Amino acid sequence: MSNPTLDHLLSRRSVSANSLTEPGPSAAELEQILTAAARVPDHKKLVPWRFVLFEGAAREEFGQVLAEVCRAEETDPGAFRLQNEAKRFLRAPVVIAVVSRITDSPAAPEWEQILSAGAACQNLIVAATALGFGAQWITEWYAYSRGVRAALGLADNERIAGFVYIGTPKEKPEERERPRLADIVTSWRS
Ligand SMILES: Cc1cc2nc3c(=O)[nH]c(=O)nc-3n(C[C@H](O)[C@H](O)[C@H](O)COP(=O)(O)O)c2cc1C
C-alpha cells in the first residue's frame, strides 16, 4: 500500500548546491521547515542545536567573510578560489547553518546531543524536499574553520553540524546506488 511519507523517504535525493536556484521557500514555508527540524528526538530536552539563516544580501556578505577567512587560513589561495568563496552562499536562496550545542548532562552524553543535531539537519532536508524544494547538507571546509567559527560567534560548546542549502532544483537528480540491506543488516543471535 502506498504511503506518502514512506514514498518520500524512499525516493528523496539531495540536490547539489550548484544545481539549486530561485525561488526559495517563502517565510511561511521556511517556518514549517525549521519547525520540523526542531521536532527531532532530543534526550532530556536539551535543545542541543540552533539555526542560523542566510538569506538575501546576507549570503553575499557572508561570502566576503568566507573569502577573508580563506585568505587568512590558506596558503596562497589565488584570486579564482577567493572569487568562488565570495559566491559560495549565493548557490541557493537559503542556507541554514545547523549549530550543535552541547550541554553538560550525565543523562544525555555529548554523542547523543550530536546525533540529535544530525537529525535536525536531516529533518530540514526532508521537510524542504516534501515542499518541493531541493536541499543539500554540506560541510565543506568552512564548517571546520576557526575563522568561520569566530565570525559566526560560536561558543566553546558549539560546532557546525552542517550547512543546509535549500532552493528550487534546476534539474531532477539521478538516482544513485544505495547499500544493499543484505550488506548492512544482520539479525542478532545468541
Ligand atoms: C555531515 C555531512 C556532511 C556532508 N558534506 C558534504 C560536502 O561538504 N560536500 C558534498 O558534496 N556532500 C556532502 N555531504 C553529502 C550530501 O549531503 C549528500 O548525502 C550527497 O550529495 C548524496 O545525496 P543523497 O542524500 O541523495 O544520498 C555531506 C553529508 C553529511 C551527512
The ligand as a MOL file (V3000), in Angstrom:
LIG
                    3D

  0  0  0     0  0            999 V3000
M  V30 BEGIN CTAB
M  V30 COUNTS 31 33 0 0 0
M  V30 BEGIN ATOM
M  V30 1 C 27.7350 15.5380 7.7330 0
M  V30 2 C 27.6890 15.5350 6.2340 0
M  V30 3 C 28.4990 16.4010 5.5270 0
M  V30 4 C 28.4750 16.4340 4.1330 0
M  V30 5 N 29.2690 17.3090 3.4740 0
M  V30 6 C 29.2530 17.3310 2.1350 0
M  V30 7 C 30.0830 18.2520 1.4330 0
M  V30 8 O 30.8110 19.0320 2.0290 0
M  V30 9 N 30.0240 18.2350 0.0760 0
M  V30 10 C 29.2140 17.3490 -0.6100 0
M  V30 11 O 29.2010 17.3560 -1.8380 0
M  V30 12 N 28.4160 16.4720 0.0360 0
M  V30 13 C 28.4210 16.4480 1.3830 0
M  V30 14 N 27.6210 15.5590 2.0500 0
M  V30 15 C 26.8140 14.5900 1.2620 0
M  V30 16 C 25.4630 15.1410 0.8100 0
M  V30 17 O 24.7650 15.7260 1.8780 0
M  V30 18 C 24.5550 14.0530 0.2270 0
M  V30 19 O 24.4410 12.9960 1.1240 0
M  V30 20 C 25.0940 13.5420 -1.0840 0
M  V30 21 O 25.0270 14.5910 -2.0130 0
M  V30 22 C 24.3060 12.3160 -1.5750 0
M  V30 23 O 22.9620 12.6040 -1.7690 0
M  V30 24 P 21.7560 11.7550 -1.1560 0
M  V30 25 O 21.3580 12.4580 0.1250 0
M  V30 26 O 20.6940 11.7960 -2.1860 0
M  V30 27 O 22.2730 10.3970 -0.8840 0
M  V30 28 C 27.6170 15.5390 3.4410 0
M  V30 29 C 26.7870 14.6570 4.1610 0
M  V30 30 C 26.8260 14.6580 5.5400 0
M  V30 31 C 25.9320 13.6920 6.2890 0
M  V30 END ATOM
M  V30 BEGIN BOND
M  V30 1 1 1 2
M  V30 2 1 2 3
M  V30 3 2 2 30
M  V30 4 2 3 4
M  V30 5 1 4 5
M  V30 6 1 4 28
M  V30 7 2 5 6
M  V30 8 1 6 7
M  V30 9 1 6 13
M  V30 10 2 7 8
M  V30 11 1 7 9
M  V30 12 1 9 10
M  V30 13 2 10 11
M  V30 14 1 10 12
M  V30 15 2 12 13
M  V30 16 1 13 14
M  V30 17 1 14 15
M  V30 18 1 14 28
M  V30 19 1 15 16
M  V30 20 1 16 17
M  V30 21 1 16 18
M  V30 22 1 18 19
M  V30 23 1 18 20
M  V30 24 1 20 21
M  V30 25 1 20 22
M  V30 26 1 22 23
M  V30 27 1 23 24
M  V30 28 2 24 25
M  V30 29 1 24 26
M  V30 30 1 24 27
M  V30 31 2 28 29
M  V30 32 1 29 30
M  V30 33 1 30 31
M  V30 END BOND
M  V30 END CTAB
M  END
